[in-house]
Amino acid sequence: MFYSQKQKNYFSMAIQRLGLFCGFFFLLISAPVLAGTNESAAQIEEVVVTASKREQLLKDFSGSVSVVKMDALNPLATLSDIANQVPGLSVINNGPRTSAAITIRGLRMDNMDANDFAGDGASVASYVDNIPLQGFFVPPTFSFKDLQQIEILRGPQGTLYGNSSIGGLIRYVTNKPDLSKNTVTINTVVSQTAESDSLNYDTDLVVNAPFLDNTLGVRLLLGKEHNAGFIDNDYLLSGKKNDINSDETLQIRATVLWKPTDDFSLTSSYHYQKINAEDRQAANDSFTHDQYAASSRYLQPMQGELRLSSVDAVYDFDWAKLTASASRYDYTTKSMADITDYLLTNYGPGYYAEYDNFSAFRSGDVDIIKNSGELRLVSPDDQSLRWLLGAFLSADDLDVTVADRVPGFAAVFDEKRPDDLDYLFIQGETLHERSVYGEVAYDIKPEWEVVVGERYSNYKDNLKVCSLLFPAATDYEGNNYPLDCLSDDDNQTNSLGKFSTKYKFNENHNIYFIAAEGFRRGGANTLPVEIGHNRSYKPDTLVNYELGTHSNFLNGTLHVNGALFYMDWKKIQVQTFIAEGYGVTANAGTARTKGIELETLAQLNQAWNLRLSYSLSDAALTETIMSINGGDENAYAGDGLPGAPRNQWNLGLNYQQVFNTALFTAGINYYYASNITTALNKDFADYAHLAGYSMVNAQANISLRSWRLGVFVNNLGDTHAITGKRTTTYYGQQGQFEYITRPRTIGLNINYQF
């Protein structure tokens, strides 16, 4: 048999990766022997998963899941650092100004461009405890302060979580009040980032106080974080400025726990988070010839305020546990973006370009309120027939105002442009969801479990959009602009199913199989009223088939979690540009993603442990769709899905040892991600090829009595990686940019508890 050179290269790379994988796996198996006898190694602590809406040990959970403990992360850790440790999870590192674009198992069709208005495009649901963050627009990145753990579930979670969980779920589990002791913890981090002229600092205070004979407790978090910028800009109309991408986050959380009896508890919490980002974490090396220099004419700030409030009541009957939850999600964001080059490139000749000093910017105000309520009843786990029943209600309200302004341009053509307006768009939308769901598990034999689940949902969507392109064709007085408006109502129903089965060979080894559905509702595009096409897009659906295991070896010193998966995706929602130059979401055929995930943890001896994870996500279209935007962007069967690396590796080595009364800990973590593309193919405006990269983080800490002192290095090798890109097609040479990783950051961490 004869092979082409391309096939030979492919086989060669496959053999190398297989050899590397086998080598690592052999190291894991042999490490306890090399480091000492198995008896000298401590057993690994069991991990509890709560995202299944019941508490389960990870080894008893049917599904691919990772649990990240917060004490395992470096100070200043971001969602990108979480993704670096979790197989199958990838995050575009675009800084705090723009909501993080999260992808699980390669499930992404959107181009990796500015992502200023993320819309309904999330394929991964996010929760803080029982509070749903997903809404009309992708929520801001949640701060990691005072968290117990972060749970990442891979694959659709439709029966339990419904809309937007087609790829998976991220659940942030906060620390609750401890009713047994008073504590006050102060933590301070000071660090320096390469390419930056000033320091980063992060300070937080956590107070825990029990009252009333250990039946009432309060936990309070106060935190403030400032990250210095590292990107300069010599092209601002206001003058040169260094470190333009600095950001600051303020966080307050108060949680009250009342537990008058062993059977009843009431938890109430309020969380406030405010983010101020001065500009994008993006540079334009092609134009400035500097990897850390931007070229925009305006600063592009973002201010976001997130308010979360919730009440959770739990009553434990003898025959079931009842949980009632009510929550409110309130997110307001104001942003500004430079659109000078967008208008010049697309509409400039003969109009905008006639003004030598032409410039333009866009301001956007988004206000989202989501009120939710959930009631669920869960049977005990110590019976052969187990069940879960729930009902979920939510009401979302969205208000969006987008205004484009062209300062000084009105005088060129003697036009009426109040407040320099060029375009005005207003959208108001309400969405009501009503869902019921349930799961039933039955043990055919003590070692053989079967689970079936179903969710039924109804969505009612009321939309009103208004727009006006200045100068207006109709006379008006004051600010009574002659807006063109239209309204639309939509009513959608859907049902999602799940089947899983698990067989336990013994307490340490099992195998499971899952077939589960996911769903993401349709929506409306933010288009001027005069455009009659692409006004809305349809729901997309997904079916996941997964075979996996959660197993322990070598007397509990080696944990192995692995999964093989195949996911079938239909009516895919994809962001694209229509012929008129506006970005929209459209439906584009079918795709599949298949691959493998492996996560291992080996306790080598009492002091050392080694973590290795690997994922392969082979995601591609399975249907050709010509002219998905009504223009010349065609999607072809076989096109790889954008934004997620095919291969990801993570290797972490950790050390822990007691010296007299001091505890010393240290760790180093290596991450590698292969190359990605930013769009489906070269037909798409923002198509680019981004090289793969690797990154290393390290830390060391010493704890003595109430003190802990630590040092850390993030991005030890000072890797300059491009994680997203806006090309020249619609924005020209000066308007293009690349999202980049944060340079090497070295810091000191001091923690005191009393």
Summary of the structure (lengths in Angstrom):
residues: 754
radius of gyration: 26.4
end to end distance: 72.0
largest distance: 87.1
contacts: 2638
relative contact order: 0.14
helix: 10%
strand: 53%
